[in-house]
Amino acid sequence: MAFFTIFIAMLAFVFGRASGYGISYAGIALIFSGLISLGSYYWSDKIVLGLSGAHEANRTRDFDLYTVTENIAMAAGLPKPKVYVIEDTAPNAFATGRDPRHAVVCATRGLLEKLDRSELEGVIAHEMSHIQNFDIRLMAIVTILVGMVAFLSDWFMRMLWWGGGRRRNNDRGSLDAIFVVIGIVFAILSPLIATLIQLAVSRKREFLADASGVLLTRNPEGLASALEKISRDHEVLEAATNATAHLYIINPFKGKNFGAWFAGLFDTHPPIAERIKILRAM
């Protein structure tokens, strides 16, 4: 997180020098981005649920989801999160929110119909572990920081396109020209670098949530079996977007597998086979 903050401050400084506004660009950009980030932090759960087309679960119809969530929350010593359902036949689930008192667990209709109760317990325990480990807060902040990098890069490129930079002194023209070149390179590469950092963090937290979930259920086979079933179902989750893909227990775009090493850099999740192998070794 410290590296990410330094990275953003450095970008703002380079973009400010390249556009001729100096440190004032960095200050204005960071303040404006900070206000957007603050709003996103407090309302990220509502934004994610809205993007996913989720609705609040019905206790009667979704009895297993409700009772399993209550039991796992009790075992974890956490407040029971709100429970939502996405009406999609592709099996998947995610957790979101900013802390355990403002958390949401969401499952698809396909997950509820295709998993038995022990497998559902494994999935919900995994999602509850994301809440317990504050992964939901971490990923919300990381997502906001990635968005801030993209915002700064886009702002800089627009200023260059419209000629918004101030006139530069002749004696500093060469130095400013160097900053312009560096700024353009950063504007192109920084969103990619920021996204790779986000995905690397996401993959590590998935391994941790698997282990923490098993600690709650004492049944690694339940989660391992659930991951097998979900991975064998190649239906793409239509409600998922690039902005929400990292939240799900398994890559919601699993049906779009290009098989290339380069594409693997952009996976939001570690390999399923590796996760299952670790679970069954417990």
C-alpha positions in Angstrom: 0.0 0.0 0.0 2.9 2.4 0.8 4.5 1.5 -2.6 1.2 2.2 -4.3 0.8 5.6 -2.6 4.4 6.6 -3.5 3.8 5.4 -7.1 0.7 7.7 -7.4 2.5 10.7 -5.9 5.4 10.2 -8.4 3.0 10.0 -11.3 1.3 13.2 -10.2 4.7 15.0 -9.9 5.9 13.8 -13.4 2.6 14.6 -15.1 2.7 18.1 -13.4 6.2 18.8 -14.6 5.5 17.5 -18.1 2.4 19.7 -18.4 4.1 22.8 -17.1 2.0 23.0 -13.9 4.6 21.7 -11.5 3.5 20.6 -8.0 0.1 22.3 -8.3 -1.0 19.6 -10.8 -0.1 16.9 -8.2 -2.0 18.7 -5.5 -5.2 19.3 -7.5 -5.2 15.8 -9.0 -4.7 14.1 -5.7 -7.3 16.2 -3.9 -9.9 15.6 -6.6 -9.1 11.9 -6.8 -9.2 11.6 -3.0 -12.8 13.0 -2.9 -13.8 10.4 -5.6 -12.1 7.7 -3.6 -13.8 8.7 -0.4 -17.2 8.3 -1.9 -16.2 5.0 -3.5 -15.0 3.7 -0.2 -18.2 4.3 1.6 -20.6 3.2 -1.2 -18.5 0.5 -2.9 -20.8 -2.3 -1.8 -23.9 -0.6 -3.3 -22.0 0.1 -6.5 -20.8 -3.5 -6.8 -24.3 -4.9 -6.1 -25.8 -2.5 -8.6 -23.3 -3.5 -11.3 -24.0 -7.1 -10.6 -27.8 -6.9 -10.7 -28.1 -8.5 -7.3 -31.1 -8.5 -5.1 -31.6 -9.3 -1.4 -32.1 -13.0 -0.7 -35.4 -14.4 0.5 -35.1 -16.4 3.7 -37.7 -18.9 2.6 -36.5 -19.5 -0.9 -32.8 -19.2 -0.1 -33.0 -21.1 3.2 -29.7 -22.9 2.8 -27.8 -19.7 1.9 -29.3 -17.8 4.9 -28.7 -20.5 7.5 -25.2 -21.4 6.2 -24.2 -17.7 6.3 -25.6 -17.4 9.9 -23.7 -20.5 11.1 -20.4 -19.5 9.5 -20.7 -15.9 10.8 -21.3 -17.3 14.3 -18.3 -19.6 14.0 -16.1 -16.7 12.9 -17.4 -14.4 15.6 -18.6 -11.9 13.1 -21.9 -10.0 12.6 -24.1 -11.8 10.0 -23.6 -10.0 6.7 -26.4 -9.0 4.4 -27.2 -11.8 1.9 -27.8 -11.1 -1.8 -28.5 -13.3 -4.8 -27.7 -12.8 -8.5 -30.2 -14.5 -10.8 -27.6 -16.2 -13.1 -27.2 -19.9 -13.7 -23.3 -19.7 -13.7 -22.1 -20.8 -10.2 -20.1 -18.1 -8.3 -20.1 -15.9 -5.2 -18.3 -12.9 -3.7 -18.1 -10.7 -0.6 -17.9 -6.9 -0.5 -18.2 -4.0 1.9 -15.7 -1.9 3.9 -15.7 -3.9 7.2 -17.5 -6.8 9.0 -20.3 -4.5 10.1 -21.0 -3.3 6.6 -20.4 -6.5 4.7 -22.4 -8.4 2.0 -22.2 -12.0 0.8 -23.6 -12.6 -2.6 -24.2 -15.9 -4.4 -25.6 -16.7 -7.9 -28.7 -18.8 -8.4 -26.5 -21.3 -10.2 -24.3 -21.8 -7.1 -27.3 -22.4 -4.9 -28.8 -25.0 -7.3 -25.6 -26.9 -8.2 -23.8 -27.3 -4.8 -24.8 -29.4 -1.9 -24.8 -28.0 1.6 -21.2 -29.0 2.6 -19.9 -27.4 -0.6 -22.0 -24.3 0.0 -20.5 -24.1 3.5 -17.0 -24.2 2.0 -17.8 -21.3 -0.4 -19.5 -19.2 2.2 -16.6 -19.8 4.7 -14.2 -18.6 2.0 -16.2 -15.4 1.5 -16.6 -14.9 5.2 -12.8 -15.2 5.5 -12.5 -12.4 3.1 -14.6 -10.3 5.5 -12.7 -11.6 8.6 -9.3 -10.8 7.0 -10.5 -7.4 5.8 -9.8 -8.4 2.3 -13.0 -6.6 1.2 -11.5 -3.3 2.5 -8.1 -4.0 1.1 -9.4 -4.8 -2.4 -11.8 -1.8 -2.3 -8.8 0.5 -1.5 -6.6 -1.2 -4.1 -9.3 -0.9 -6.7 -9.7 2.8 -5.9 -5.9 3.4 -6.2 -5.9 1.6 -9.6 -8.7 3.9 -10.7 -6.8 6.9 -9.4 -3.8 5.9 -11.5 -6.0 5.6 -14.6 -7.6 8.9 -13.8 -4.3 10.7 -13.5 -3.0 9.1 -16.8 -6.2 10.0 -18.6 -6.1 13.6 -17.3 -2.5 14.1 -18.4 -3.1 12.7 -21.9 -6.1 15.0 -22.4 -4.1 18.0 -21.3 -1.4 17.2 -23.9 -4.0 16.6 -26.6 -5.7 19.9 -26.0 -2.4 21.8 -25.5 -3.2 22.6 -21.9 0.4 22.8 -20.7 1.8 26.2 -19.6 4.6 27.9 -21.6 8.1 26.7 -20.4 11.1 28.9 -19.9 13.7 28.5 -22.6 16.5 27.7 -20.2 14.5 24.7 -18.9 13.1 23.6 -22.2 15.2 20.5 -22.5 14.4 19.3 -18.9 10.7 19.8 -19.5 10.9 18.0 -22.8 12.4 15.0 -21.0 9.5 15.1 -18.5 7.0 15.2 -21.3 8.5 12.0 -22.8 8.6 10.3 -19.4 5.1 11.4 -18.7 3.8 10.0 -22.0 5.5 6.6 -21.3 4.1 6.6 -17.7 0.6 7.5 -18.9 0.6 4.5 -21.3 2.2 2.0 -18.9 1.1 3.0 -15.4 -2.5 1.8 -15.7 -1.2 -1.6 -16.8 1.3 -1.7 -14.0 -1.3 -0.7 -11.4 -3.7 -3.4 -12.7 -1.0 -6.1 -12.4 -0.4 -5.0 -8.8 -4.1 -5.2 -8.1 -4.3 -8.7 -9.6 -1.2 -10.0 -7.7 -2.7 -8.8 -4.4 -6.1 -10.4 -5.3 -4.4 -13.8 -6.1 -2.6 -13.9 -2.7 -5.7 -13.0 -0.8 -7.6 -16.0 -2.5 -5.0 -18.4 -1.1 -5.4 -16.9 2.4 -9.2 -17.0 2.2 -9.1 -20.7 1.2 -7.0 -21.5 4.3 -9.0 -19.3 6.6 -12.3 -20.8 5.3 -11.1 -24.3 6.1 -10.2 -23.2 9.6 -13.9 -22.3 10.1 -15.5 -25.4 8.6 -12.7 -28.0 9.4 -13.7 -29.5 6.1 -11.2 -28.8 3.3 -13.0 -31.3 1.0 -16.2 -29.2 1.0 -14.4 -26.2 -0.6 -12.2 -28.4 -2.8 -15.3 -30.2 -4.2 -17.1 -26.8 -4.7 -14.1 -25.4 -6.6 -14.1 -28.5 -8.8 -17.8 -28.1 -9.7 -17.6 -24.4 -10.3 -14.5 -24.8 -12.5 -16.1 -27.5 -14.6 -19.1 -25.3 -15.3 -17.8 -23.2 -18.3 -20.8 -20.9 -18.4 -19.6 -17.2 -18.3 -21.2 -15.1 -15.6 -23.0 -12.4 -17.6 -23.4 -10.1 -14.5 -19.6 -9.9 -14.0 -17.5 -7.0 -15.3 -13.7 -6.3 -15.4 -14.2 -4.0 -12.4 -15.8 -6.8 -10.3 -14.1 -10.0 -11.6 -11.5 -10.0 -8.8 -14.2 -10.2 -6.1 -15.5 -13.6 -7.1 -14.4 -16.9 -5.6 -13.4 -18.1 -9.1 -12.7 -16.2 -12.3 -16.2 -15.4 -13.7 -14.8 -15.3 -17.3 -13.4 -18.8 -17.0 -15.1 -19.8 -20.2 -12.9 -17.3 -22.1 -9.7 -19.1 -21.6 -7.0 -18.1 -24.1 -4.4 -20.4 -22.5 -1.5 -18.0 -23.1 1.2 -17.1 -20.6 0.6 -13.4 -21.2 -3.1 -13.7 -20.5 -2.2 -15.4 -17.3 -0.7 -12.2 -16.0 -4.2 -10.7 -16.0 -5.9 -13.6 -14.1 -7.7 -12.3 -11.1 -7.4 -15.7 -9.3 -4.6 -18.3 -8.8 -4.9 -21.6 -10.8 -7.9 -23.7 -9.6 -5.8 -27.0 -9.7 -3.2 -25.4 -7.4 -5.9 -24.3 -4.9 -7.6 -27.7 -4.9 -4.2 -29.5 -4.5 -3.4 -27.3 -1.4 -6.8 -27.9 0.1 -6.6 -31.7 -0.2 -3.1 -31.6 1.3 -4.5 -30.1 4.5 
